[in-house]
Amino acid sequence: MGADHAGYLLKDQLAAFLRDAKHDVTDFGTNGPASVDYPDFAQAVGEALVAGRVERGIVICGSGVGACIAANKIPGVRACMCHDSYSAHQGVQHDNMNVLVLGARVIGPMLAQELVTNFVGANYWGHEKGQERLERRVEKIEAIERKYSLPAKTGKE
């Protein structure tokens, strides 16, 4: 989990909620009201996800918009801003969403808990028999990502 100054209180509440539900939580900050930049926390969560250090990510900023844009710049991250329960689980089930983005200034803590519960409780259906269309769609998303991803810099340029 990561959040900027607008989302750190909700992040802390949700981290405690998840720990109470026996989930492991890695906190990438921030941990106070001092103004910070949401891309830093979206990047920290996204990099941990694609490196395999975490299974899923949650990023929180004021509206959710900026953090969602930043997180989706990382190849392998499929971040979605959800403010309704259906999208929080359907995004995982159908689209293999791996980062939930929330707007702390848009939703309250009880709805946030419901969204997180739906997100962490959902499983991707694309590998199930009869769900080949889902796998096909995610593969198309990954093809778009590969097409527009910049090659990694080696430092020798």
N, C-alpha and C positions, 0 to 999 in steps of 0.2 A: 504494500500500500504506500502511496505517496500523495502528498497534497501541498498546495501552496498555502499562503497565509489566510486565504478566504476559506479553505477547506480543512485546515488542520484540526479544528475541534470535532468536526464530523468524522474525520479519519480516526481520531483517537477513540471516539464513541464506537465506531464500527469495528475497530481493532479489538476493543474489549468485548464486544458482542461476539465476534468470531472466536476469540480465545475461550470465552465461556461455552461456546458450542464445540470446543475441542479441535479447532483448526489452528494450524501453525500460521503465524503472521509475521512477516518481515516488514518492518517500518522503515521506509526510505526518507522520512521527514516530510515536511518541515514540522517543527514542534513549538511554534510560537507565532505571535501576531506580526512580527516584523515583515515588511514587504519583501517577497522573494518572487522568483520567476517560475511559473508553472511548467515551462518546457524542461527545466532541470529535473523535476520530479517525475514527469511523464517519461523522460529518457531513462532515468534510473530504474523505474519499474519495468519499462519495455526491454531494456538490456538484460535485466535479471531474468525476465521471461524467456527471451530467445536463447540465453545461455543455459537454460535449464535449471537455474537456481530456485525458481518458483514455478508453480503449475499454472497459476493465473494471476492477473494483476487487477488492482483497483486504483484509480487515480481520481482525485477530487480537486476541483478548482471552483471559482465562484459560480460560473454558469455551466461549466463542463465543456464548453465549446473549444476553448484554447487548448486544454489538456488533451482533448480527443484528437484535434488536428496534429498536435505535437507527437503524440504516441503513435499515430498511424504513419509517421514518417520512417519508423523503424521497420525494416523488412522482417516479416514474420509476426508482427503485431496486427491483430484484428480488434481494434478498440472501437467500442460503440458507446455513445452516450444514451443512457436509458433513464427515463423518468416514469416508466410504467412497468408493472410486473410482468406482463406478457413478453415484452421485448427483452427483459433481463434473462429469461430462460430460453425463449425462442431463438435469440441471437446465438446462443451456445448450441442448441439442438440442430438448427438448420444451417448456420453460417460459420460455425466453429469459432465464435467470438472468444477471445482469450483475455481481454482487458475490458472491465466495466468502468465507465467514466460517469461521474456524478457531478451535478452542480449544487454545491452546498447552499447557494443563495436561492435555489429554485425549489428544493424539496426539504422536507423535515426529517428528523431522525428516525421516526417510525417507518415511513415509506422507504427510507434508505436501508433500514434493516430488512424489510421485505424484499427489496431489489437484490441486496447482497445474498440473502437466503436463496432466492430463485437462481441467481447467477452461479453460486458455488454448488448448488444441488443439481444443476443440469449437466447432461452429457451430450456430446456430439453424436448425432444419429447417422452421419454419412457412411459409416462402416457397416451399418446394419443391412441385412438383406431387404431388398425392396426400397432402399433409400439411395440408390445410385445417383439420382438426380442431384441430391445434396452434395455428394462427393464431386460430381462433375462441375457444379457451380463454384465450389471452393477451389477446385483446380483452376478454373478460369480466373478467379481472383488472384491466385498465386502467379498465374502467367502474366497478368497485367503488372503485378508487382515486379516480377523479373524483368519485364520489358522496360520499365521506367526507373529501375534502381540504378544508381550510379555505382561504378566499380569502386571497391574499397581502395583507399589510398595506401600506398606502401611506404611512403616517406622518402622514396627515391625519385619523386617527380621533380 
